[in-house]
Amino acid sequence: MIDTETPIAIIGGGIGGLVAGIALQKAGFSPHIYERASKFDEVGAGISMSPNATLGLEALGFGDYLTAHANEPLEQRLYHGETGELLQAIDRRNCRDTYHAAYYQLHRADLLNMLIDKFGLANCTMDKSLTSIESADTGARLNFEDGTTVQTAVVIAADGLRSIVRDQLFDNSPPEFSGHVAWRALVPAEKLGPLSVERWNINHLGKGRNIVSYPVRGEALVNIVALTKADQWAEESWNAKASKEELAQHYQGWADYVGQLIDALPADQLYRWGLFIRKPLDKWVNGRTALLGDAAHPMLPYMGQGASSAIEDGVILGRAFAAADTIDTALKIYADTRRERASLLQSESNLGGERLQAINPDAFRDTPIKNEDALGIFAYDPVTVALAI
Ligand SMILES: Cc1cc2nc3c(=O)[nH]c(=O)nc-3n(C[C@H](O)[C@H](O)[C@H](O)COP(=O)(O)OP(=O)(O)OC[C@H]3O[C@@H](n4cnc5c(N)ncnc54)[C@H](O)[C@@H]3O)c2cc1C
C-alpha cells in the first residue's frame, strides 16, 4: 500500500483536477490543488455528460446531485440547417438500460460547484500560478509566480490544453489551430419558442458549420454552441467576446429556429473560442509527474468527450493509487490503462467535425450517423474497466 500521507499536488482546479482530487480522497489520500485563477469560475455554458462519465461521477457520490440539477435529453435530433427538416432522431431514453447510466445535460457552473463542495475549498490554494516544474525520480519541485516553491512526492498536471507541465516535461510543440471555432452563450428560454425547451439536444447541420442547443437549469436556460470554420486564429486571446451579428453571418438563410436562437442571444455574453489541438502523447508520466485531462489529451468538442474523458482519467487515477504498492506503479497503471482509450476519443472527436460538417446534411436522412454510441464510446465504465496491472 502507498502511504496515504504522501503529498500529492494537483495543478489546475478544472473538472479534471477536481475529479482526480476527489477520486484520490476516496482512495484515502489528501491531495492539494494549486489553481491559477483567484476563484473557481466556469464559462456561462452548458455541458453534456455521457454515460461513461456519469458512471464515474455516480461512483464518487454525485448521483443524487445530478438527478436534481441535470436533465436527460430524450433524443438527440439532427436537422437540416437550411430547411429545418428533421433528418434523424437518436434515442437517448435508452441510456440507462443500455449503459446503466444517464446521459445528462447541465450548467457548467453547477457541475463545478458540485465538485468543489465535495473536494473542499480548504484543500485548494487559489491565485497560485505554476511557472516551472523540476521533475526528479522521487518527486518534483513546483515553482510559482508569487516566488514560492512546493516540494511534493507526486504531481498530477491537470492544467489544461496550454499546460505548462506538458510544455516543460513532455512536449513543447505549441498547440495548433484546428480550423474550428466555437461560439457559446446561454439564452433565457422565455425568449425562445417551444422547440428549445423540449428535452432534446438539437443540432442543425450544414456544410462547414453546425449549431447545437439544449436546455439547462430545468428549462430556464438554453445552451447554444455554434461551430464554424476559419482559416486562421489571429486574435491574441484564444477566447473573445463576439457579436451576434458576426455569428448571424455564418447562418444566413438557415431555418427559422436557428434565426430565433441567434436573435435571442444576449448582446454582451456571446464568446468565441479558437479550438486548438495537440498530438496524442506516447508518454504521460515523467518521474512522479502525470498528465491528466486536456493537458494529456485535448480534443475537439464534436463528441462531448473532453470533460467526460477527464472524469474517466480521474476515476482510474484514484483506483490505481488504491490498488498499487508504490507511487511509480500507480502512475504506470493509470497511464497504461488510460492512454489507448483517450487517444481513441481524441482522434474520433477530431474527426467528428468532418463527419458532421463535411458533407451535405441530406446524407444524414438515410445513413445512421457514426456518433459516440455507434462507436462504442459510451460503453466504457471507468469504475469497472480492468486496470493495466
Ligand atoms: C465549445 C466546447 C464545448 C464543450 N462541450 C463539452 C461537453 O459537452 N462535454 C464534455 O465532456 N466536454 C466538453 N468540452 C471539453 C471540456 O470543456 C474540456 O475537455 C474540459 O473542461 C477539460 O478539463 P480540464 O480540467 O482537463 O482542463 P481545464 O478546464 O482547462 O482546466 C485547467 C485548469 O488549470 C488551471 N491552470 C492552467 N494553468 C495553470 C498554472 N500554470 N498554474 C495553476 N493552474 C493552472 C486553469 O486555470 C484551469 O482552472 C467542450 C469544450 C468546448 C471548447
The ligand as a MOL file (V3000), in Angstrom:
LIG
                    3D

  0  0  0     0  0            999 V3000
M  V30 BEGIN CTAB
M  V30 COUNTS 53 58 0 0 0
M  V30 BEGIN ATOM
M  V30 1 C -17.2100 24.5950 -27.0950 0
M  V30 2 C -16.8540 23.4520 -26.2050 0
M  V30 3 C -17.8550 22.5830 -25.7600 0
M  V30 4 C -17.5290 21.5030 -24.9650 0
M  V30 5 N -18.5270 20.6530 -24.5540 0
M  V30 6 C -18.2220 19.5530 -23.8360 0
M  V30 7 C -19.2490 18.6520 -23.4300 0
M  V30 8 O -20.4390 18.8680 -23.6920 0
M  V30 9 N -18.8930 17.5490 -22.7220 0
M  V30 10 C -17.5740 17.2790 -22.3830 0
M  V30 11 O -17.3080 16.2390 -21.7580 0
M  V30 12 N -16.5900 18.1310 -22.7290 0
M  V30 13 C -16.8760 19.2620 -23.4470 0
M  V30 14 N -15.8870 20.1450 -23.7790 0
M  V30 15 C -14.4930 19.8820 -23.3500 0
M  V30 16 C -14.2500 20.2800 -21.9090 0
M  V30 17 O -14.6790 21.6050 -21.6550 0
M  V30 18 C -12.7660 20.1540 -21.5610 0
M  V30 19 O -12.2350 18.9860 -22.1040 0
M  V30 20 C -12.5830 20.1190 -20.0360 0
M  V30 21 O -13.1100 21.2820 -19.4440 0
M  V30 22 C -11.1000 19.9570 -19.6860 0
M  V30 23 O -10.9620 19.9850 -18.2900 0
M  V30 24 P -9.5160 20.0540 -17.6310 0
M  V30 25 O -9.7640 20.1130 -16.1620 0
M  V30 26 O -8.6450 18.9790 -18.1660 0
M  V30 27 O -8.9090 21.4310 -18.1740 0
M  V30 28 P -9.3880 22.9300 -17.9240 0
M  V30 29 O -10.8490 23.0050 -17.8050 0
M  V30 30 O -8.7160 23.7430 -18.9830 0
M  V30 31 O -8.7960 23.2940 -16.5120 0
M  V30 32 C -7.4380 23.6020 -16.3320 0
M  V30 33 C -7.3000 24.3860 -15.0220 0
M  V30 34 O -5.9240 24.5750 -14.7630 0
M  V30 35 C -5.7060 25.9190 -14.3810 0
M  V30 36 N -4.3280 26.2370 -14.7670 0
M  V30 37 C -3.8240 26.3330 -16.0190 0
M  V30 38 N -2.5220 26.6400 -15.9700 0
M  V30 39 C -2.1910 26.7330 -14.6540 0
M  V30 40 C -0.9770 27.0210 -13.9790 0
M  V30 41 N 0.1490 27.2940 -14.6430 0
M  V30 42 N -0.9780 27.0350 -12.6190 0
M  V30 43 C -2.1190 26.7470 -11.9190 0
M  V30 44 N -3.3020 26.4830 -12.5200 0
M  V30 45 C -3.3360 26.4620 -13.8770 0
M  V30 46 C -6.7330 26.7130 -15.1760 0
M  V30 47 O -6.9880 27.9830 -14.5830 0
M  V30 48 C -7.9390 25.7780 -15.0990 0
M  V30 49 O -8.7210 26.0040 -13.9540 0
M  V30 50 C -16.1790 21.2600 -24.5820 0
M  V30 51 C -15.1760 22.1480 -24.9730 0
M  V30 52 C -15.5020 23.2410 -25.7850 0
M  V30 53 C -14.4130 24.1780 -26.2070 0
M  V30 END ATOM
M  V30 BEGIN BOND
M  V30 1 1 1 2
M  V30 2 1 2 3
M  V30 3 2 2 52
M  V30 4 2 3 4
M  V30 5 1 4 5
M  V30 6 1 4 50
M  V30 7 2 5 6
M  V30 8 1 6 7
M  V30 9 1 6 13
M  V30 10 2 7 8
M  V30 11 1 7 9
M  V30 12 1 9 10
M  V30 13 2 10 11
M  V30 14 1 10 12
M  V30 15 2 12 13
M  V30 16 1 13 14
M  V30 17 1 14 15
M  V30 18 1 14 50
M  V30 19 1 15 16
M  V30 20 1 16 17
M  V30 21 1 16 18
M  V30 22 1 18 19
M  V30 23 1 18 20
M  V30 24 1 20 21
M  V30 25 1 20 22
M  V30 26 1 22 23
M  V30 27 1 23 24
M  V30 28 2 24 25
M  V30 29 1 24 26
M  V30 30 1 24 27
M  V30 31 1 27 28
M  V30 32 2 28 29
M  V30 33 1 28 30
M  V30 34 1 28 31
M  V30 35 1 31 32
M  V30 36 1 32 33
M  V30 37 1 33 34
M  V30 38 1 33 48
M  V30 39 1 34 35
M  V30 40 1 35 36
M  V30 41 1 35 46
M  V30 42 1 36 37
M  V30 43 1 36 45
M  V30 44 2 37 38
M  V30 45 1 38 39
M  V30 46 1 39 40
M  V30 47 2 39 45
M  V30 48 1 40 41
M  V30 49 2 40 42
M  V30 50 1 42 43
M  V30 51 2 43 44
M  V30 52 1 44 45
M  V30 53 1 46 47
M  V30 54 1 46 48
M  V30 55 1 48 49
M  V30 56 2 50 51
M  V30 57 1 51 52
M  V30 58 1 52 53
M  V30 END BOND
M  V30 END CTAB
M  END
